[in-house]
C-alpha cells in the first residue's frame, strides 16, 4: 500500500497533482487548497490513501496526518465515497469537522457536493467519539477585524478559505503594521497569493 509520497510536482490540474518519485509519475487526487499551493518543479510531501476497486486504483493525498485520518474515518461512513470525503476535508479542517460532529451541526456539511442531510446525520452519528478533540479557540489577535474583512474579500473573489487565511497570516507576519489596516493587509495578501492575484 502506498502510504506517502515525497517527490516533485510534475503537473497540477484542478484537484489532481502528478508527483514524480524515482522516475514514476503518480496521479494523486488532492483538495483544491493543496493543488493551488503546488508549484510545478517544487518538492511535495503527501500522506496518501490508496482506494482499490475492481476497475481502478485511485490515490488520494493530504498535506497533514490529521487530514488523512479525517478522510479515512469519513470513507468508513456508509454512503460516503472517497470523492465526497475529499470534499469534506476541503471544506472543513480536522478541527472544524470535530466541532461540527460534537455540536451535531448538519449545516456545516451543506456546501459539500454529494453530502445531503441524511448523509450528514450519518457522518455525525458514526464519527461521534472517533475524532480528536478540537483545539481550543485562539485568543483574538490585534487587527482581527481587518483580517476578517480581508478573509471575506478574498473568499468572495473565489479563493478557498484556508488558502486565503494562510496568505493573510503570512502577510501579517511579514508586515505587522499592515495587519491593522484592511486595505494594506488585502494588498499584502494578494501579493502573496501570486501573479495576477486570481484564484
Long-range contacts (C-beta under 8 A, 24 or more apart in sequence): 1-50, 2-26, 2-48, 2-50, 2-59, 3-47, 3-48, 3-49, 4-45, 4-46, 4-47, 4-48, 5-44, 5-45, 5-46, 5-48, 5-59, 5-61, 6-43, 6-44, 6-45, 6-46, 7-43, 7-44, 8-41, 8-42, 8-43, 8-44, 9-38, 9-39, 9-40, 9-41, 9-42, 9-43, 9-44, 10-40, 11-40, 12-38, 12-39, 12-40, 15-86, 17-44, 17-46, 17-61, 19-44, 19-46, 19-61, 26-59, 27-59, 28-59, 28-60, 28-61, 29-58, 29-59, 29-60, 29-61, 29-82, 29-83, 29-86, 30-60, 30-61, 30-62, 30-86, 31-62, 31-67, 31-86, 31-89, 31-90, 31-160, 32-90, 32-160, 32-163, 33-90, 33-160, 33-162, 33-163, 34-61, 34-62, 34-63, 36-160, 36-163, 36-199, 37-163, 49-75, 49-82, 51-75, 51-82, 58-82, 60-86, 62-89, 64-94, 66-94, 66-132, 67-93, 67-94, 69-94, 69-132, 70-94, 70-97, 70-131, 73-127, 73-130, 73-131, 74-123, 74-127, 76-126, 77-119, 77-122, 77-123, 77-126, 77-127, 78-122, 78-126, 79-118, 79-119, 79-122, 80-115, 80-119, 80-122, 80-123, 81-114, 83-114, 84-112, 84-113, 84-114, 84-115, 84-119, 87-112, 87-113, 87-114, 87-115, 88-112, 88-115, 88-123, 90-160, 93-162, 94-131, 94-132, 95-134, 95-135, 96-134, 97-127, 97-131, 98-131, 98-132, 98-133, 98-134, 99-134, 100-124, 101-127, 101-128, 101-131, 102-128, 102-131, 102-134, 141-179, 142-179, 142-180, 143-172, 143-179, 143-180, 143-185, 145-182, 146-179, 146-180, 146-181, 146-182, 146-185, 147-172, 147-179, 147-185, 149-182, 149-186, 150-182, 150-185, 150-186, 150-189, 153-186, 154-186, 154-189, 154-190, 154-193, 157-198, 157-199, 158-198, 158-199, 159-193, 159-199, 160-199, 163-193, 164-189, 164-193, 167-192, 167-193
